[in-house]
Amino acid sequence: MEDFKLKNVIENIQPDEIFILTDKNTHFHCLPLLKNDLQNIDYKEIIIEAGDENKNIDTLCAIWQFLSDNFASRKSLLINLGGGAVCDIGGFAAATFKRGMRFVNIPTTLLAAVDAAFGGKTGINFNGFKNEIGIFSKPEEVLINVNFFKTLDTKNLLSGFAEMIKHSLLSGYELFNETMNYDLEKFDLTELEMLLQKNILFKQNIINQDFTENNLRKILNFGHTFGHAFETFFTKENPVLHGYAVAWGMVCELYLSFIKFNFSKDILLKINNLIKIFYGKPNFSCKNYDTLYEIMLHDKKNAAQTINFVLLTTVGQPKTDQNATKDEIWECLDFLREN
C-alpha cells in the first residue's frame, strides 16, 4: 500500500472531521489494510449491513443520523470504503447531508472499481427498483489498489469483469480482443490492473464529455435494461450479483442488436458462450416474461413509458435510445434461455 494516496488526499482536503463508511465485510477485511494510511488520523467509523438489499432509505437515514449526531459539517469528509453499494449510498449520503459534504471512494471490489466508484452516480434502491433515487455528485478522489481484490471470491471478481466486457464492446476491437484474451481461470491481478486502467480511461473519457448522461454517457447503460430487470426479479428469492445480471443482459441486448442491426452473429455466439461458461444461465421461465417486462417499464432510461436500450451495430459502434417490440424482447429472453 506504499503508493496509496489517502493520507495525501486528507492533507489536501483538510477536513474538520473524518468519517469512514464500511459494511460489515469491509470493516473486517479492508479497513485493517488502511492502518498505515490512517496512522495518527482521528476518524469515526459508520458500519452498515453488507449487500445491495441494504442500499435503502433506512440505511441512508442511519448514515445521516450518525453524521448529525457526530457534528459532521460541509467541511467534513466521508470516505466510502467498500463495494458498489457502499460507494452508491455513501456518495448519496454525502451529497445530500447539509446540501453536500466532500467524499472519497475507495472501491474494494472489482465491480466498484470499474463501475460504481467512478462517474458520480450515487443513490439508493427504492420500492424494489435499482437506484430509483439518486443524484450526480463527483467524489473528491477515487483511490484504487488491487490488493483489496485479494479479499474477493471468484464470483465477485467475475461480477466486476462483466462490466469490463461491456466497456470492451463499447470501446472497439483493441480493448475487446485484449479482454477476450484475459484468462478468467487464472485472474492474474497484475494483468487485471493494466486492463482495469484502460477501462477506467475509457469510462472517464465518456463521463468528462457528458457527466449528467444527456447523450453520450447513455452508452454505458449497455446490458443494463435487461440486466437491471434480472437483478430486480431475482432480489427477493435468489439474489444475483450485479455483474451476473449485466452479463445476461448483454447477451439479450447483443441478440437484439443482431436482429435489428445485423450485429455479428459470431461475436454474439462468442460472448454468449463465455457468459454461459463463467456466469451460468439465469433460472427463469417464459411464465416470468411479463414480470420482467413490467420491471423494464420502470427503468430510469425510459421516456414516455417506452423501454430504451443501448444496442450495437458492431463492436465500438453503440446506438442509444433504441426501442423494441414486446415480441422482440420475448425473442431475446428465449435466446438467453435456450442457447
Beta strands, then each sheet from edge to edge (+ up, - down):
strand 1: 18-23
strand 2: 44-48
strand 3: 77-82
strand 4: 102-107
strand 5: 121-126
strand 6: 129-136
strand 7: 141-142
strand 8: 309-314
strand 9: 317-322
sheet 1: 2+ 1+ 3+ 4+ 7+
sheet 2: 5+ 6-
sheet 3: 8+ 9-
end
